[in-house]
Amino acid sequence: MKPLTIGQHTVPYPLIQGGMGVRVSAAGLAGAVAKCGGIGLIATAGLALNSDHYSGRNFFEADLLALKDELRKAYAIAPDGVIGTNCMVAVTNYDDVVRASCEGGAKLIVSGAGLPLNLPALTADYPDVALVPIVSSVKAAELIARKWHKAYKRLPDAVVVEDPDTAGGHLGEKIENIGSGDYDQYETVRGVKAYFRDEWQHDLPVIAAGGIWDRVDLEYALEQGADGVQMASRFVCTEECDADPAFKQAYLDCRQEDIGLIMSPAGLPGRAIKGNIEQIRAHDIDGEIRCPSGCLKKCAYKAGQERFCIVHALDRAQKGDRDSGLIFCGSNAWKSERIVTVADIFQELFGPA
């Protein structure tokens, strides 16, 4: 398999570890993946929580300090590795998080949960930072390319094509369209690649994300035109994953039928282990909790106490609360069988057949 080059950064293996918040993919996991020769991503959402910087009243200040802490710790694990961040457009402090990622040494920024239309402006002082939007359609890639080129004379360094039918966490598709059978991920991969080649004479890497679990999936993605893959759920049941052992055990315990769609207070559908949604709502609604951080630009919980507080539900899960915590996962999380190391997964994916 060919190495993967995104912008000025090359790794031996064509793999990006997907961002998983809150603190499921932090320094420990991102550093381990980078050390093994992939690209490690720190999920930036909600890092203030469970950090030494958070007093309960300084969410946004603590968020940036905690992000820089995680980048430092990740580079301590993989000093020469390629480590980046996953930044959600939907968060209130998106601009500041992107800037803090650059200041902290992130080598690339992968950005979704909305269209990152102003990302080049935020990173203008850091031209070596590679910019990688997440899309689920050729149309979204076209919108980003036209905006970036017109306003900033810049095009993406790579594009992640996320399959809403299989990916975990927040999904960039209307909930009624997910699982309809109409979406063809690899047709989209090839379409995005052809668009940049034909319209812009720009041969950029296109990364397939969602539903990729093992070597067969990886090789199929590459055969279908992807230049690499993004894998997230596969890395949860590793020793290096930053989540509590109880979070990992939820993956080991879940069945295929336990995984499904929820509606996030962010206004986006998401894929999760869904059996405890009523308990999550009861914790945050019946308990009369009020918006503690204002972390999202648009949030049904912040606006009217609808659904639940997603950042705190994710934080509780990461800490091991399986009763009132939200556990995001991809459609193949049920395939988890045991706790392994990141190196074990790389050996399976890239070692001798």
C-alpha positions in Angstrom: 0.0 0.0 0.0 1.2 3.5 -0.8 2.1 6.1 1.8 -0.5 8.9 2.3 0.6 12.5 1.7 -1.7 15.3 2.8 -0.3 18.7 2.1 3.3 18.7 3.3 2.8 15.7 5.6 3.4 12.1 4.7 2.7 8.9 6.7 3.7 5.4 5.9 0.2 4.0 6.0 -3.0 5.4 4.3 -5.0 5.7 7.5 -6.5 8.6 9.5 -7.8 7.8 13.0 -11.2 9.5 13.2 -11.9 12.1 15.8 -14.2 10.9 18.7 -15.4 13.3 21.4 -15.6 13.9 24.2 -12.0 12.7 25.0 -12.4 9.3 23.4 -9.7 10.2 20.9 -7.4 12.5 22.9 -3.6 12.4 23.3 -3.3 8.7 24.2 -5.0 7.4 21.1 -3.9 10.0 18.6 -0.3 9.7 19.8 -0.3 5.9 19.5 -1.7 6.0 16.0 0.8 8.5 14.8 3.6 6.5 16.4 2.5 3.5 14.4 2.6 5.4 11.1 -0.9 6.7 10.6 -2.4 10.1 11.2 -3.8 10.6 14.7 -6.6 13.1 15.4 -7.6 14.7 18.7 -11.3 15.5 18.9 -11.5 19.1 20.1 -15.1 19.2 21.2 -15.6 19.5 25.0 -12.0 19.1 26.0 -12.5 21.6 28.8 -14.6 19.1 30.7 -12.5 16.7 32.8 -9.5 19.0 32.5 -7.5 20.7 35.2 -8.3 24.1 33.7 -12.1 23.9 34.1 -13.6 25.6 37.1 -17.2 25.1 36.0 -17.5 28.7 34.8 -14.6 29.1 32.2 -15.6 26.5 29.6 -14.2 28.4 26.5 -10.9 29.4 28.1 -10.3 26.0 29.6 -11.2 24.3 26.2 -8.3 26.0 24.4 -5.8 25.3 27.2 -6.9 21.7 27.4 -6.5 21.3 23.6 -3.0 22.5 23.7 -2.3 20.2 26.6 -3.5 17.2 24.5 -1.4 18.2 21.5 1.7 18.4 23.8 1.0 15.0 25.3 0.4 13.4 21.9 3.7 14.7 20.5 5.4 13.4 23.6 4.2 9.9 22.5 5.0 10.4 18.8 7.5 13.3 18.4 7.9 12.8 14.7 4.3 11.8 14.0 1.6 13.5 12.1 -1.0 14.6 14.6 -4.0 16.8 13.8 -7.3 17.8 15.2 -11.0 17.2 14.4 -12.9 20.5 14.7 -16.7 20.7 14.5 -18.1 23.7 12.6 -21.1 23.5 14.9 -19.3 24.5 18.1 -19.6 28.1 19.4 -15.8 28.6 19.7 -15.0 27.0 16.3 -12.7 29.9 15.2 -10.8 29.9 18.4 -10.4 26.1 18.4 -9.0 26.1 14.9 -6.5 28.8 15.8 -5.5 27.0 19.1 -5.0 23.8 17.0 -2.5 25.7 14.8 -0.8 27.3 17.8 -0.5 24.0 19.5 1.3 22.3 16.6 -1.5 20.4 14.7 -0.2 19.4 11.3 -3.7 19.1 9.8 -7.3 20.0 10.6 -10.1 17.8 9.7 -13.4 19.7 9.9 -17.0 18.6 9.6 -20.4 18.9 11.3 -21.1 21.7 8.9 -19.3 23.2 6.0 -15.9 24.8 7.1 -16.2 27.7 4.6 -13.9 30.1 6.5 -11.2 27.5 7.5 -8.5 29.0 5.3 -8.9 32.4 6.8 -8.5 31.0 10.3 -5.3 29.2 9.4 -3.8 31.9 7.1 -0.8 32.4 9.4 0.0 28.6 9.4 0.3 27.7 5.7 1.9 24.3 6.5 -1.3 23.1 8.3 -3.2 20.9 5.9 -6.9 21.5 5.6 -9.3 18.6 5.2 -13.1 19.1 5.1 -15.5 16.3 5.7 -18.3 15.9 3.1 -20.9 13.4 2.2 -21.6 14.6 -1.4 -19.9 16.0 -4.4 -22.1 19.1 -4.1 -20.7 19.9 -0.7 -17.1 19.5 -2.0 -17.9 21.8 -4.9 -19.3 24.5 -2.5 -16.2 24.4 -0.4 -13.8 24.5 -3.3 -15.5 27.4 -5.0 -15.7 29.4 -1.7 -12.1 28.7 -0.7 -10.7 29.5 -4.2 -12.7 32.7 -4.7 -12.1 34.1 -1.2 -8.7 32.6 -0.2 -7.0 31.3 -3.4 -6.9 27.9 -1.6 -8.2 24.4 -2.2 -8.4 21.5 0.3 -5.3 19.4 0.8 -7.5 16.3 1.1 -11.2 15.5 1.4 -12.8 13.0 3.7 -16.0 11.4 2.2 -18.1 10.2 5.1 -20.8 7.5 4.6 -23.8 8.5 6.6 -25.2 4.9 6.4 -22.3 3.5 8.5 -20.3 6.3 10.2 -20.6 7.1 13.9 -21.3 10.3 15.7 -22.8 13.3 14.0 -23.7 12.8 10.4 -24.0 15.2 7.5 -27.3 14.0 6.0 -31.0 14.4 6.8 -32.1 11.6 9.0 -34.9 10.5 6.5 -32.2 9.9 3.9 -30.0 7.7 6.0 -30.3 4.0 5.3 -32.5 4.5 2.3 -30.1 2.5 0.1 -29.6 5.4 -2.3 -26.2 6.5 -1.1 -23.1 5.1 -2.8 -20.0 6.0 -0.8 -17.4 5.1 -3.4 -19.3 6.7 -6.3 -19.0 9.8 -4.2 -15.3 9.2 -3.5 -14.7 8.9 -7.2 -16.9 11.9 -8.0 -15.0 14.1 -5.6 -11.7 13.1 -7.0 -12.8 13.6 -10.6 -14.3 17.0 -9.7 -11.0 18.4 -8.3 -9.0 16.8 -11.1 -11.3 18.1 -14.0 -12.4 21.4 -12.6 -9.2 22.5 -10.8 -6.4 20.3 -12.1 -5.9 19.3 -8.5 -5.1 15.7 -7.7 -5.9 15.5 -4.0 -6.2 12.5 -1.8 -9.8 11.5 -1.1 -10.3 9.5 2.2 -13.2 7.1 2.7 -14.8 7.2 6.2 -17.5 5.0 7.7 -17.9 1.3 8.0 -14.3 0.4 7.5 -13.3 -2.2 10.1 -10.7 -4.7 8.8 -8.2 -5.4 6.1 -10.8 -6.5 3.6 -12.7 -3.2 4.0 -9.4 -1.2 3.7 -8.4 -3.0 0.5 -11.8 -2.6 -1.0 -11.8 1.1 -0.3 -8.5 1.5 -2.0 -9.6 -0.7 -5.0 -12.7 1.6 -5.3 -10.6 4.7 -5.7 -10.0 6.0 -2.2 -6.4 7.1 -1.4 -6.8 6.2 2.3 -9.4 5.4 5.0 -10.5 7.1 8.2 -11.3 4.6 11.0 -12.6 5.6 14.4 -14.8 2.9 16.1 -12.2 0.2 15.5 -9.7 2.0 17.8 -12.1 2.3 20.8 -11.3 -1.1 22.1 -7.6 -0.5 22.4 -5.4 -0.1 25.4 -4.5 3.4 24.3 -8.0 4.8 23.7 -8.6 7.6 26.1 -12.1 6.4 27.2 -12.9 4.7 30.5 -12.9 0.9 30.4 -16.6 0.9 30.9 -17.0 2.8 27.7 -15.0 0.2 25.9 -17.0 -2.6 27.5 -20.2 -1.0 26.0 -18.7 -1.7 22.6 -17.8 -5.3 23.6 -21.3 -5.9 24.9 -23.4 -4.3 22.2 -25.2 -6.2 19.5 -25.8 -5.0 15.9 -29.4 -4.2 16.8 -28.3 -2.0 19.7 -26.8 0.6 17.3 -29.1 3.1 15.6 -29.8 6.8 14.9 -30.6 9.5 17.4 -31.4 13.2 16.8 -28.7 15.4 18.4 -29.7 18.7 20.0 -27.2 20.2 17.5 -29.9 19.5 14.9 -27.9 16.7 13.2 -28.6 13.0 13.3 -26.0 10.8 15.0 -25.3 7.1 15.3 -24.9 5.7 18.8 -25.7 2.8 21.1 -29.2 3.9 21.6 -30.7 1.9 24.4 -30.4 4.5 27.1 -31.7 7.6 25.4 -34.6 8.0 27.7 -32.3 7.8 30.7 -30.1 10.5 29.2 -33.1 12.7 28.7 -34.3 12.0 32.2 -30.9 13.0 33.7 -30.8 16.3 31.8 -34.5 17.3 31.6 -36.1 15.8 34.7 -33.1 16.8 36.7 -33.7 20.5 35.6 -30.1 20.9 34.5 -29.6 24.1 32.5 -27.2 24.7 29.6 -23.8 24.6 31.4 -21.5 25.8 28.7 -23.1 27.1 25.5 -20.8 24.9 23.5 -22.9 24.7 20.4 -24.0 27.5 18.0 -27.4 26.0 17.6 -28.7 23.7 20.3 -32.3 22.6 21.1 -31.2 22.0 24.7 -29.7 25.4 25.1 -32.7 27.1 23.4 -35.6 25.2 25.2 -34.3 22.3 27.3 -35.2 19.8 24.5 -33.6 16.4 24.2 -30.4 16.6 26.4 -27.1 18.3 26.8 -24.9 16.4 24.3 -21.5 17.6 25.5 -22.1 16.5 29.0 -23.8 13.3 27.9 -20.7 12.4 25.9 -18.4 13.4 28.8 -20.3 11.2 31.2 -20.0 8.3 28.8 -16.3 8.8 28.4 -15.9 8.7 32.1 -17.6 5.4 32.3 -21.3 6.3 33.0 -23.2 3.9 30.8 -26.6 4.8 32.4 -26.8 8.5 31.5 -23.9 8.8 29.1 -24.2 8.9 25.3 -22.0 6.4 23.5 -21.5 7.3 19.8 -20.3 4.5 17.6 -20.2 3.4 14.0 -22.4 0.7 12.5 -19.7 -2.0 13.0 -19.0 -1.3 16.7 -20.7 -4.7 17.5 -17.8 -6.4 15.8 -15.5 -5.5 18.8 -14.3 -8.7 20.5 -11.5 -7.8 22.9 -9.1 -5.1 24.0 -6.0 -4.9 21.8 -3.3 -2.4 21.1 -3.1 0.1 18.3 0.0 -1.7 17.1 -2.1 -4.9 16.9 -4.6 -3.2 14.6 -1.8 -1.8 12.3 -0.3 -5.3 12.1 -3.6 -6.7 11.0 -4.3 -4.0 8.5 -0.8 -3.5 7.0 1.3 -6.5 8.0 2.0 -9.5 5.7 -1.2 -11.1 4.5 
